[in-house]
Amino acid sequence: MNSSESESLGNISKGPSPAHHGFDNTTLLHAYLSVLAFVVLFPLAGATARYADKSRDTIVSPSKTWLRVHRGLAWAGLGCVVGGLVFMEWHKIEGGHPHLHSSHALWGAAAYVLASFQIALSVLRPARSVPPTLKRRLWKLLHVLAAVSIFITGLVATWLGVEKGISHGASYSQEVMGLYQAVLVVGAILFAALEFARYEGYLSNAPWDEKARLRAVGDSSTDEAVRRMESQPDLPSEVELRERGK
Protein backbone atom coordinates (compact mmCIF):
# COMPACT_ATOMS: atom_id res chain seq x y z
CA MET A 1 0.00 0.00 0.00
CA ASN A 2 1.54 3.33 -1.04
CA SER A 3 1.35 6.62 0.83
CA SER A 4 -1.50 8.09 -1.28
CA GLU A 5 -3.71 5.09 -0.55
CA SER A 6 -2.93 5.39 3.17
CA GLU A 7 -3.93 9.06 3.17
CA SER A 8 -7.18 8.23 1.38
CA LEU A 9 -8.03 5.55 3.94
CA GLY A 10 -7.17 7.96 6.73
CA ASN A 11 -9.48 10.61 5.34
CA ILE A 12 -12.30 8.10 5.02
CA SER A 13 -11.86 6.94 8.62
CA LYS A 14 -12.04 10.52 9.86
CA GLY A 15 -15.39 10.99 8.20
CA PRO A 16 -16.61 13.91 6.12
CA SER A 17 -15.38 17.36 6.88
CA PRO A 18 -17.65 20.13 8.14
CA ALA A 19 -17.71 21.57 4.63
CA HIS A 20 -19.39 18.42 3.43
CA HIS A 21 -22.11 19.01 5.97
CA GLY A 22 -22.75 22.37 4.39
CA PHE A 23 -21.21 24.79 6.91
CA ASP A 24 -20.05 27.20 4.26
CA ASN A 25 -20.69 30.90 3.72
CA THR A 26 -24.24 30.38 2.42
CA THR A 27 -25.13 28.39 5.54
CA LEU A 28 -23.66 31.07 7.79
CA LEU A 29 -25.68 33.75 6.02
CA HIS A 30 -28.81 31.61 6.38
CA ALA A 31 -28.12 31.22 10.10
CA TYR A 32 -27.42 34.93 10.61
CA LEU A 33 -30.59 36.07 8.83
CA SER A 34 -32.76 33.47 10.54
CA VAL A 35 -31.53 34.40 14.02
CA LEU A 36 -32.00 38.09 13.22
CA ALA A 37 -35.59 37.40 12.14
CA PHE A 38 -36.80 34.95 14.80
CA VAL A 39 -34.74 36.02 17.82
CA VAL A 40 -34.65 39.81 17.30
CA LEU A 41 -37.08 41.35 14.79
CA PHE A 42 -40.22 39.24 15.25
CA PRO A 43 -40.05 39.32 19.08
CA LEU A 44 -39.55 43.09 18.96
CA ALA A 45 -42.56 43.42 16.65
CA GLY A 46 -44.67 41.43 19.11
CA ALA A 47 -43.40 43.44 22.07
CA THR A 48 -44.28 46.68 20.28
CA ALA A 49 -47.85 45.53 19.74
CA ARG A 50 -48.23 44.26 23.31
CA TYR A 51 -46.57 47.05 25.27
CA ALA A 52 -46.59 50.18 23.06
CA ASP A 53 -50.19 50.02 21.80
CA LYS A 54 -52.08 52.52 23.94
CA SER A 55 -55.45 51.79 22.34
CA ARG A 56 -58.13 49.39 23.50
CA ASP A 57 -59.65 46.72 21.32
CA THR A 58 -62.95 48.58 21.02
CA ILE A 59 -61.71 52.05 20.11
CA VAL A 60 -59.72 53.87 17.50
CA SER A 61 -56.08 54.34 18.35
CA PRO A 62 -55.09 57.99 18.92
CA SER A 63 -51.62 57.38 17.51
CA LYS A 64 -50.42 55.10 14.75
CA THR A 65 -46.72 55.36 15.58
CA TRP A 66 -46.67 52.02 17.38
CA LEU A 67 -48.40 50.37 14.42
CA ARG A 68 -45.85 51.74 11.95
CA VAL A 69 -42.99 50.46 14.12
CA HIS A 70 -44.73 47.11 14.56
CA ARG A 71 -45.23 46.69 10.83
CA GLY A 72 -41.73 47.86 9.99
CA LEU A 73 -40.17 45.29 12.31
CA ALA A 74 -42.43 42.54 10.97
CA TRP A 75 -41.63 43.33 7.34
CA ALA A 76 -37.92 43.52 8.13
CA GLY A 77 -38.21 40.09 9.74
CA LEU A 78 -39.94 38.74 6.66
CA GLY A 79 -37.13 40.13 4.50
CA CYS A 80 -34.60 38.24 6.62
CA VAL A 81 -36.72 35.09 6.33
CA VAL A 82 -36.77 35.35 2.54
CA GLY A 83 -33.03 35.99 2.45
CA GLY A 84 -32.33 33.05 4.75
CA LEU A 85 -34.49 30.78 2.61
CA VAL A 86 -32.71 31.87 -0.57
CA PHE A 87 -29.26 31.15 0.89
CA MET A 88 -30.33 27.75 2.22
CA GLU A 89 -31.84 26.74 -1.12
CA TRP A 90 -28.67 27.88 -2.85
CA HIS A 91 -26.63 25.71 -0.51
CA LYS A 92 -28.86 22.65 -0.98
CA ILE A 93 -28.97 22.94 -4.77
CA GLU A 94 -25.20 23.36 -5.12
CA GLY A 95 -24.39 20.59 -2.64
CA GLY A 96 -27.18 18.21 -3.62
CA HIS A 97 -28.44 18.04 -0.03
CA PRO A 98 -31.95 16.69 0.72
CA HIS A 99 -34.79 18.88 1.97
CA LEU A 100 -36.54 18.52 5.34
CA HIS A 101 -34.26 15.69 6.44
CA SER A 102 -33.75 16.85 10.04
CA SER A 103 -35.75 18.18 12.96
CA HIS A 104 -34.04 21.56 12.50
CA ALA A 105 -35.27 21.72 8.90
CA LEU A 106 -38.83 20.74 9.89
CA TRP A 107 -39.06 23.31 12.67
CA GLY A 108 -37.51 25.94 10.42
CA ALA A 109 -39.98 25.23 7.63
CA ALA A 110 -42.86 25.55 10.10
CA ALA A 111 -41.50 28.89 11.32
CA TYR A 112 -41.12 30.15 7.73
CA VAL A 113 -44.69 29.15 6.83
CA LEU A 114 -46.11 30.76 9.97
CA ALA A 115 -44.17 33.99 9.34
CA SER A 116 -45.57 34.21 5.81
CA PHE A 117 -49.09 33.51 7.14
CA GLN A 118 -48.68 36.24 9.75
CA ILE A 119 -47.69 38.83 7.15
CA ALA A 120 -50.70 37.83 5.05
CA LEU A 121 -52.90 38.37 8.11
CA SER A 122 -51.44 41.84 8.62
CA VAL A 123 -52.37 42.79 5.05
CA LEU A 124 -55.94 41.56 5.65
CA ARG A 125 -56.29 43.42 8.97
CA PRO A 126 -59.92 44.51 9.49
CA ALA A 127 -60.60 48.05 10.63
CA ARG A 128 -61.38 48.80 14.27
CA SER A 129 -65.00 49.38 15.16
CA VAL A 130 -67.24 49.88 18.21
CA PRO A 131 -68.18 47.24 19.13
CA PRO A 132 -65.56 45.03 17.42
CA THR A 133 -66.96 42.89 14.64
CA LEU A 134 -66.76 39.10 14.60
CA LYS A 135 -64.24 39.33 11.75
CA ARG A 136 -62.06 41.65 13.85
CA ARG A 137 -62.17 39.34 16.88
CA LEU A 138 -61.34 36.26 14.80
CA TRP A 139 -58.53 38.12 13.06
CA LYS A 140 -57.01 39.22 16.37
CA LEU A 141 -57.21 35.67 17.75
CA LEU A 142 -55.43 34.27 14.69
CA HIS A 143 -52.88 37.09 14.76
CA VAL A 144 -51.96 36.41 18.39
CA LEU A 145 -51.86 32.62 17.95
CA ALA A 146 -49.65 32.97 14.87
CA ALA A 147 -47.30 35.31 16.73
CA VAL A 148 -46.90 32.89 19.64
CA SER A 149 -46.39 29.99 17.22
CA ILE A 150 -43.72 31.91 15.30
CA PHE A 151 -41.92 32.72 18.54
CA ILE A 152 -41.88 29.08 19.68
CA THR A 153 -41.01 27.47 16.34
CA GLY A 154 -38.37 30.11 15.60
CA LEU A 155 -36.60 29.63 18.93
CA VAL A 156 -36.69 25.83 18.60
CA ALA A 157 -35.41 25.95 15.00
CA THR A 158 -32.53 28.28 15.82
CA TRP A 159 -31.58 26.24 18.89
CA LEU A 160 -31.55 23.02 16.83
CA GLY A 161 -29.53 24.78 14.14
CA VAL A 162 -26.81 25.75 16.60
CA GLU A 163 -26.81 22.22 18.06
CA LYS A 164 -26.45 20.86 14.54
CA GLY A 165 -23.38 23.04 14.04
CA ILE A 166 -21.88 21.77 17.29
CA SER A 167 -22.48 18.12 16.35
CA HIS A 168 -20.81 18.68 12.97
CA GLY A 169 -17.78 20.32 14.52
CA ALA A 170 -18.32 23.89 13.32
CA SER A 171 -15.78 26.03 15.16
CA TYR A 172 -18.14 28.93 15.80
CA SER A 173 -21.06 26.96 17.25
CA GLN A 174 -19.95 26.74 20.89
CA GLU A 175 -19.57 30.53 21.11
CA VAL A 176 -22.88 31.07 19.31
CA MET A 177 -24.68 28.71 21.69
CA GLY A 178 -23.33 30.62 24.69
CA LEU A 179 -24.43 33.93 23.19
CA TYR A 180 -27.81 32.46 22.27
CA GLN A 181 -28.41 31.23 25.82
CA ALA A 182 -27.44 34.65 27.19
CA VAL A 183 -29.92 36.33 24.85
CA LEU A 184 -32.67 33.97 26.01
CA VAL A 185 -31.96 34.73 29.67
CA VAL A 186 -31.91 38.50 29.10
CA GLY A 187 -35.07 38.27 27.01
CA ALA A 188 -36.87 36.29 29.71
CA ILE A 189 -35.91 38.85 32.37
CA LEU A 190 -37.02 41.74 30.16
CA PHE A 191 -40.31 39.99 29.39
CA ALA A 192 -40.99 39.43 33.10
CA ALA A 193 -40.25 43.10 33.85
CA LEU A 194 -42.56 44.33 31.10
CA GLU A 195 -45.35 41.99 32.19
CA PHE A 196 -45.00 43.24 35.76
CA ALA A 197 -45.15 46.87 34.59
CA ARG A 198 -48.18 46.07 32.47
CA TYR A 199 -49.93 44.33 35.37
CA GLU A 200 -49.22 47.23 37.70
CA GLY A 201 -50.75 49.65 35.22
CA TYR A 202 -47.62 51.51 34.14
CA LEU A 203 -48.21 50.45 30.53
CA SER A 204 -52.00 50.75 30.58
CA ASN A 205 -54.10 53.12 28.50
CA ALA A 206 -54.28 56.78 29.42
CA PRO A 207 -57.85 57.51 30.65
CA TRP A 208 -57.88 61.16 29.66
CA ASP A 209 -58.42 60.60 25.94
CA GLU A 210 -61.06 57.86 26.19
CA LYS A 211 -63.87 60.19 25.15
CA ALA A 212 -61.87 61.67 22.28
CA ARG A 213 -61.11 58.23 20.91
CA LEU A 214 -64.75 57.20 21.18
CA ARG A 215 -65.79 60.33 19.32
CA ALA A 216 -63.19 59.56 16.64
CA VAL A 217 -65.30 56.61 15.54
CA GLY A 218 -67.97 59.07 14.46
CA ASP A 219 -71.06 56.85 14.43
CA SER A 220 -74.29 57.21 16.42
CA SER A 221 -73.64 54.10 18.48
CA THR A 222 -70.84 55.85 20.35
CA ASP A 223 -72.63 59.15 21.05
CA GLU A 224 -74.69 57.65 23.83
CA ALA A 225 -71.62 55.99 25.33
CA VAL A 226 -69.80 59.34 25.37
CA ARG A 227 -72.78 61.07 27.01
CA ARG A 228 -72.92 58.37 29.70
CA MET A 229 -69.22 58.81 30.39
CA GLU A 230 -69.59 62.60 30.67
CA SER A 231 -72.53 62.28 33.07
CA GLN A 232 -70.60 60.00 35.43
CA PRO A 233 -67.72 61.05 37.67
CA ASP A 234 -64.31 59.82 36.67
CA LEU A 235 -63.51 56.52 38.30
CA PRO A 236 -60.12 55.97 39.91
CA SER A 237 -57.65 54.03 37.86
CA GLU A 238 -56.42 50.56 38.79
CA VAL A 239 -53.13 51.99 40.02
CA GLU A 240 -54.92 54.51 42.25
CA LEU A 241 -57.08 51.79 43.77
CA ARG A 242 -54.02 49.72 44.57
CA GLU A 243 -52.28 52.72 46.13
CA ARG A 244 -55.33 53.33 48.33
CA GLY A 245 -55.33 49.69 49.39
CA LYS A 246 -51.75 50.02 50.54
C-alpha positions in Angstrom: 0.0 0.0 0.0 1.5 3.3 -1.0 1.4 6.6 0.8 -1.5 8.1 -1.3 -3.7 5.1 -0.5 -2.9 5.4 3.2 -3.9 9.1 3.2 -7.2 8.2 1.4 -8.0 5.5 3.9 -7.2 8.0 6.7 -9.5 10.6 5.3 -12.3 8.1 5.0 -11.9 6.9 8.6 -12.0 10.5 9.9 -15.4 11.0 8.2 -16.6 13.9 6.1 -15.4 17.4 6.9 -17.6 20.1 8.1 -17.7 21.6 4.6 -19.4 18.4 3.4 -22.1 19.0 6.0 -22.7 22.4 4.4 -21.2 24.8 6.9 -20.0 27.2 4.3 -20.7 30.9 3.7 -24.2 30.4 2.4 -25.1 28.4 5.5 -23.7 31.1 7.8 -25.7 33.8 6.0 -28.8 31.6 6.4 -28.1 31.2 10.1 -27.4 34.9 10.6 -30.6 36.1 8.8 -32.8 33.5 10.5 -31.5 34.4 14.0 -32.0 38.1 13.2 -35.6 37.4 12.1 -36.8 35.0 14.8 -34.7 36.0 17.8 -34.6 39.8 17.3 -37.1 41.3 14.8 -40.2 39.2 15.2 -40.1 39.3 19.1 -39.6 43.1 19.0 -42.6 43.4 16.7 -44.7 41.4 19.1 -43.4 43.4 22.1 -44.3 46.7 20.3 -47.9 45.5 19.7 -48.2 44.3 23.3 -46.6 47.1 25.3 -46.6 50.2 23.1 -50.2 50.0 21.8 -52.1 52.5 23.9 -55.5 51.8 22.3 -58.1 49.4 23.5 -59.6 46.7 21.3 -63.0 48.6 21.0 -61.7 52.1 20.1 -59.7 53.9 17.5 -56.1 54.3 18.3 -55.1 58.0 18.9 -51.6 57.4 17.5 -50.4 55.1 14.7 -46.7 55.4 15.6 -46.7 52.0 17.4 -48.4 50.4 14.4 -45.8 51.7 11.9 -43.0 50.5 14.1 -44.7 47.1 14.6 -45.2 46.7 10.8 -41.7 47.9 10.0 -40.2 45.3 12.3 -42.4 42.5 11.0 -41.6 43.3 7.3 -37.9 43.5 8.1 -38.2 40.1 9.7 -39.9 38.7 6.7 -37.1 40.1 4.5 -34.6 38.2 6.6 -36.7 35.1 6.3 -36.8 35.3 2.5 -33.0 36.0 2.4 -32.3 33.0 4.7 -34.5 30.8 2.6 -32.7 31.9 -0.6 -29.3 31.1 0.9 -30.3 27.8 2.2 -31.8 26.7 -1.1 -28.7 27.9 -2.9 -26.6 25.7 -0.5 -28.9 22.7 -1.0 -29.0 22.9 -4.8 -25.2 23.4 -5.1 -24.4 20.6 -2.6 -27.2 18.2 -3.6 -28.4 18.0 0.0 -32.0 16.7 0.7 -34.8 18.9 2.0 -36.5 18.5 5.3 -34.3 15.7 6.4 -33.7 16.8 10.0 -35.7 18.2 13.0 -34.0 21.6 12.5 -35.3 21.7 8.9 -38.8 20.7 9.9 -39.1 23.3 12.7 -37.5 25.9 10.4 -40.0 25.2 7.6 -42.9 25.5 10.1 -41.5 28.9 11.3 -41.1 30.2 7.7 -44.7 29.2 6.8 -46.1 30.8 10.0 -44.2 34.0 9.3 -45.6 34.2 5.8 -49.1 33.5 7.1 -48.7 36.2 9.7 -47.7 38.8 7.2 -50.7 37.8 5.0 -52.9 38.4 8.1 -51.4 41.8 8.6 -52.4 42.8 5.1 -55.9 41.6 5.6 -56.3 43.4 9.0 -59.9 44.5 9.5 -60.6 48.1 10.6 -61.4 48.8 14.3 -65.0 49.4 15.2 -67.2 49.9 18.2 -68.2 47.2 19.1 -65.6 45.0 17.4 -67.0 42.9 14.6 -66.8 39.1 14.6 -64.2 39.3 11.8 -62.1 41.6 13.8 -62.2 39.3 16.9 -61.3 36.3 14.8 -58.5 38.1 13.1 -57.0 39.2 16.4 -57.2 35.7 17.7 -55.4 34.3 14.7 -52.9 37.1 14.8 -52.0 36.4 18.4 -51.9 32.6 18.0 -49.7 33.0 14.9 -47.3 35.3 16.7 -46.9 32.9 19.6 -46.4 30.0 17.2 -43.7 31.9 15.3 -41.9 32.7 18.5 -41.9 29.1 19.7 -41.0 27.5 16.3 -38.4 30.1 15.6 -36.6 29.6 18.9 -36.7 25.8 18.6 -35.4 26.0 15.0 -32.5 28.3 15.8 -31.6 26.2 18.9 -31.5 23.0 16.8 -29.5 24.8 14.1 -26.8 25.7 16.6 -26.8 22.2 18.1 -26.4 20.9 14.5 -23.4 23.0 14.0 -21.9 21.8 17.3 -22.5 18.1 16.4 -20.8 18.7 13.0 -17.8 20.3 14.5 -18.3 23.9 13.3 -15.8 26.0 15.2 -18.1 28.9 15.8 -21.1 27.0 17.2 -20.0 26.7 20.9 -19.6 30.5 21.1 -22.9 31.1 19.3 -24.7 28.7 21.7 -23.3 30.6 24.7 -24.4 33.9 23.2 -27.8 32.5 22.3 -28.4 31.2 25.8 -27.4 34.6 27.2 -29.9 36.3 24.8 -32.7 34.0 26.0 -32.0 34.7 29.7 -31.9 38.5 29.1 -35.1 38.3 27.0 -36.9 36.3 29.7 -35.9 38.8 32.4 -37.0 41.7 30.2 -40.3 40.0 29.4 -41.0 39.4 33.1 -40.2 43.1 33.9 -42.6 44.3 31.1 -45.4 42.0 32.2 -45.0 43.2 35.8 -45.2 46.9 34.6 -48.2 46.1 32.5 -49.9 44.3 35.4 -49.2 47.2 37.7 -50.8 49.7 35.2 -47.6 51.5 34.1 -48.2 50.4 30.5 -52.0 50.7 30.6 -54.1 53.1 28.5 -54.3 56.8 29.4 -57.8 57.5 30.7 -57.9 61.2 29.7 -58.4 60.6 25.9 -61.1 57.9 26.2 -63.9 60.2 25.1 -61.9 61.7 22.3 -61.1 58.2 20.9 -64.8 57.2 21.2 -65.8 60.3 19.3 -63.2 59.6 16.6 -65.3 56.6 15.5 -68.0 59.1 14.5 -71.1 56.8 14.4 -74.3 57.2 16.4 -73.6 54.1 18.5 -70.8 55.8 20.4 -72.6 59.2 21.0 -74.7 57.6 23.8 -71.6 56.0 25.3 -69.8 59.3 25.4 -72.8 61.1 27.0 -72.9 58.4 29.7 -69.2 58.8 30.4 -69.6 62.6 30.7 -72.5 62.3 33.1 -70.6 60.0 35.4 -67.7 61.0 37.7 -64.3 59.8 36.7 -63.5 56.5 38.3 -60.1 56.0 39.9 -57.6 54.0 37.9 -56.4 50.6 38.8 -53.1 52.0 40.0 -54.9 54.5 42.2 -57.1 51.8 43.8 -54.0 49.7 44.6 -52.3 52.7 46.1 -55.3 53.3 48.3 -55.3 49.7 49.4 -51.7 50.0 50.5 
